Amino acid sequence: MASIARRPDGTYRPRYRDADGEEHARHFKRKADAQRWLDDPTAAVVTGTYVDPKAGRITLSAFYAVWAARQVWAPAPSWR
């Protein structure tokens, strides 16, 4: 769900909630700019291609821990 609200100072605040319920918002001077910013994530959610903007902030070690837990590791070869 998304919305655009006009603030008392005359700026526009578009906001939406992602799949985890976290709110994303920005401020724009023009309503057209606010709508343009809001169109991209809204369309991505509808088409199922939404990627959280914070997804790129994960460290390599945290990514590896999650990735390694999902792998099926082959047993080590015995050389005896």
Buried (B, 14 or more C-beta within 10 A) or exposed (E): EBEBEEEEEEBBBBBBEBEEEEEBBEEBEEEEBBBEBBEEBBEEBEEEEBEEEEEEEEEEEEEEEEEEEEEEEEEEEEEE
